Amino acid sequence: MSDEQTIVLVEIVDARWRAADIPEPEDMIDGAVRAALAACEYAAAVEVGVRLTSDAEIRELNRDWRGQDKATNVLSFALDDEGLSGLPVIPLGDVVLAFDTCAREAAEENKPIAHHLSHLVVHGTLHLLGYDHEVAEDAELMEATEQRILQGLGVPDPYAGSVAA
């Protein structure tokens, strides 16, 4: 895949993301999406949207699309129609992240929010590529892929010291 064929659209709708200690969030998100696509050898020209929002909005999305009336850290929505950029690319999908939950998790896990955001953008992008973690075997593959991608981004292993669920 030619890197210039990938379009990453970042929308920051909750100002707290800008106030957080995340240097150049658009560039960091763009790099995380591209790294996930490259690691999976995804060879199509694609468009990925990433929306940084709040728990309130992600709770609505989770309720309306997944039937779960609660906030979560990240949701991924695969697309199958026209992309937003208007360019000849495949709209792979959207990744939506909630500030409140992401910031709380980063604090609880004693990690920089920028590292947690990178992890969740990679995680969400892998979901768009068909990865899942509902069964142990799939979860192990997804986690190993995340670890490899994040290592390349200079982000420490997010699963170090944790017990697999």
C-alpha positions as CSV (number, residue, x, y, z in Angstrom):
1,M,0.0,0.0,0.0
2,S,1.2,3.4,-0.8
3,D,1.1,5.6,2.3
4,E,-0.3,8.5,0.4
5,Q,-3.4,6.5,-0.5
6,T,-4.5,6.5,3.1
7,I,-6.6,9.3,4.4
8,V,-7.0,9.8,8.1
9,L,-9.6,12.3,9.1
10,V,-9.3,13.5,12.7
11,E,-12.2,15.4,14.4
12,I,-11.6,16.6,18.0
13,V,-15.1,17.6,19.3
14,D,-14.3,17.5,23.0
15,A,-11.8,20.4,23.9
16,R,-10.4,18.4,26.8
17,W,-8.5,16.2,24.3
18,R,-6.6,19.4,23.2
19,A,-6.0,20.4,26.8
20,A,-4.6,16.9,27.7
21,D,-0.9,16.2,27.6
22,I,-0.9,14.9,24.0
23,P,1.6,16.6,21.7
24,E,0.2,16.9,18.1
25,P,-2.8,14.6,18.6
26,E,-3.7,14.7,14.9
27,D,-0.2,13.6,13.8
28,M,-0.1,10.9,16.6
29,I,-3.5,9.5,15.5
30,D,-2.5,9.6,11.8
31,G,0.7,7.6,12.6
32,A,-1.2,5.1,14.7
33,V,-3.7,4.4,12.0
34,R,-1.1,4.1,9.3
35,A,1.1,1.8,11.5
36,A,-1.9,-0.5,12.1
37,L,-2.7,-0.7,8.4
38,A,1.0,-1.3,7.4
39,A,1.4,-4.0,10.1
40,C,-1.6,-5.8,8.7
41,E,-0.3,-5.3,5.1
42,Y,-3.6,-3.7,4.2
43,A,-3.1,-2.9,0.5
44,A,-6.2,-0.8,-0.4
45,A,-6.5,3.0,-0.6
46,V,-8.6,3.7,2.5
47,E,-10.2,6.4,4.6
48,V,-10.4,6.2,8.3
49,G,-12.2,8.7,10.5
50,V,-11.2,9.2,14.1
51,R,-13.5,11.2,16.4
52,L,-12.3,12.3,19.9
53,T,-15.4,13.0,21.9
54,S,-16.9,12.6,25.4
55,D,-18.4,9.8,27.5
56,A,-21.8,11.3,26.9
57,E,-21.6,11.0,23.1
58,I,-20.0,7.6,23.1
59,R,-22.6,6.3,25.6
60,E,-25.3,7.4,23.1
61,L,-23.5,5.6,20.2
62,N,-23.0,2.5,22.3
63,R,-26.6,2.4,23.3
64,D,-28.0,3.1,19.7
65,W,-25.6,0.8,17.8
66,R,-24.7,-1.9,20.2
67,G,-27.6,-1.9,22.7
68,Q,-25.3,-1.2,25.6
69,D,-26.3,1.9,27.6
70,K,-22.9,2.7,29.0
71,A,-19.8,4.6,28.1
72,T,-16.7,2.8,26.8
73,N,-13.3,3.9,25.8
74,V,-13.4,3.2,22.0
75,L,-16.0,2.1,19.4
76,S,-15.2,1.2,15.8
77,F,-17.7,1.4,13.0
78,A,-16.9,-0.3,9.7
79,L,-18.3,1.6,6.7
80,D,-19.6,0.2,3.4
81,D,-20.6,3.3,1.5
82,E,-18.9,6.5,0.3
83,G,-16.1,8.1,2.3
84,L,-16.1,11.7,3.5
85,S,-13.1,13.0,1.6
86,G,-14.6,12.6,-1.8
87,L,-11.4,11.0,-3.1
88,P,-11.3,7.5,-4.7
89,V,-10.7,5.5,-1.5
90,I,-12.5,2.7,0.4
91,P,-14.1,4.1,3.5
92,L,-12.7,1.6,6.0
93,G,-14.7,3.1,9.0
94,D,-14.6,5.3,12.0
95,V,-13.0,5.0,15.4
96,V,-14.6,7.0,18.2
97,L,-12.9,7.6,21.6
98,A,-14.3,9.0,24.8
99,F,-12.2,11.4,26.8
100,D,-13.6,10.7,30.2
101,T,-13.1,6.9,30.1
102,C,-9.7,7.1,28.3
103,A,-8.3,9.7,30.8
104,R,-9.6,7.7,33.8
105,E,-8.1,4.4,32.4
106,A,-4.7,6.1,31.7
107,A,-4.7,7.5,35.3
108,E,-5.7,4.1,36.8
109,E,-3.0,2.3,34.8
110,N,-0.4,5.0,35.5
111,K,0.4,5.7,31.9
112,P,0.5,8.8,29.8
113,I,-2.8,9.5,28.1
114,A,-1.0,9.9,24.8
115,H,0.2,6.3,25.0
116,H,-3.3,5.1,25.9
117,L,-4.7,7.0,23.0
118,S,-2.2,5.5,20.6
119,H,-3.1,2.0,21.9
120,L,-6.9,2.6,21.5
121,V,-6.5,4.1,18.0
122,V,-4.5,1.0,17.0
123,H,-7.1,-1.2,18.7
124,G,-10.0,0.5,17.0
125,T,-8.2,0.3,13.6
126,L,-7.6,-3.4,14.0
127,H,-11.4,-3.8,14.7
128,L,-12.0,-2.1,11.3
129,L,-9.7,-4.7,9.7
130,G,-11.7,-7.5,11.2
131,Y,-9.7,-8.3,14.4
132,D,-11.8,-9.2,17.5
133,H,-11.2,-10.3,21.1
134,E,-14.4,-12.1,21.9
135,V,-12.7,-15.5,22.2
136,A,-9.3,-16.2,23.8
137,E,-7.5,-17.2,20.6
138,D,-8.7,-14.1,18.8
139,A,-7.8,-11.9,21.8
140,E,-4.3,-13.3,21.9
141,L,-3.7,-12.6,18.2
142,M,-5.2,-9.1,18.5
143,E,-3.1,-8.3,21.6
144,A,0.1,-9.6,20.0
145,T,-0.6,-7.5,16.9
146,E,-1.2,-4.4,19.0
147,Q,2.0,-5.0,21.0
148,R,4.1,-5.2,17.8
149,I,2.5,-2.1,16.3
150,L,2.9,-0.1,19.5
151,Q,6.5,-1.1,19.9
152,G,7.2,0.4,16.5
153,L,5.5,3.6,17.7
154,G,7.6,3.7,20.8
155,V,4.6,3.0,23.1
156,P,5.3,0.5,26.0
157,D,3.3,-2.8,26.0
158,P,-0.1,-1.9,27.3
159,Y,-0.7,-5.4,28.6
160,A,2.5,-5.7,30.6
161,G,1.6,-6.7,34.1
162,S,-2.1,-7.2,33.3
163,V,-3.9,-10.5,33.5
164,A,-5.7,-11.5,30.3
165,A,-9.5,-11.5,30.7
